[in-house]
Amino acid sequence: MIKGLCVDDKIGEAAGLFKKMGLCGCWPNVVTYGILINGLC
């Protein structure tokens, strides 16, 4: 989902989902971090 949001240039929503993952106990991993960083570039 985060990758799709980044592709659609919805970086703010992707970052929000990233934050919610941790709050729900689904901790982001290296792949998730990489996707978000690539979306920011």
C-alpha positions as CSV (number, residue, x, y, z in Angstrom):
1,M,0.0,0.0,0.0
2,I,2.8,2.4,0.9
3,K,4.4,1.8,-2.5
4,G,1.1,2.5,-4.3
5,L,0.7,5.8,-2.4
6,C,4.2,6.8,-3.3
7,V,3.7,6.0,-7.0
8,D,0.5,8.1,-6.9
9,D,2.6,11.0,-5.4
10,K,0.7,10.8,-2.1
11,I,3.8,10.9,0.1
12,G,2.0,12.5,3.1
13,E,-0.5,9.6,3.1
14,A,2.2,7.1,2.8
15,A,4.1,8.6,5.7
16,G,0.9,8.6,7.8
17,L,0.3,4.9,7.0
18,F,4.0,4.2,7.9
19,K,3.4,5.8,11.3
20,K,0.1,3.9,11.9
21,M,1.9,0.6,11.2
22,G,4.0,1.1,14.4
23,L,1.0,2.1,16.4
24,C,-0.9,-1.0,15.4
25,G,2.1,-3.3,16.3
26,C,3.0,-4.0,12.7
27,W,6.6,-2.7,12.7
28,P,8.0,-1.5,9.4
29,N,11.0,-3.4,8.1
30,V,14.0,-2.5,5.9
31,V,11.9,-3.0,2.7
32,T,9.2,-0.6,4.0
33,Y,11.8,2.0,4.9
34,G,13.3,1.7,1.5
35,I,10.0,2.1,-0.3
36,L,9.2,5.3,1.7
37,I,12.7,6.7,1.1
38,N,12.5,6.1,-2.6
39,G,9.1,7.8,-2.7
40,L,10.7,10.9,-1.1
41,C,13.4,11.1,-3.8
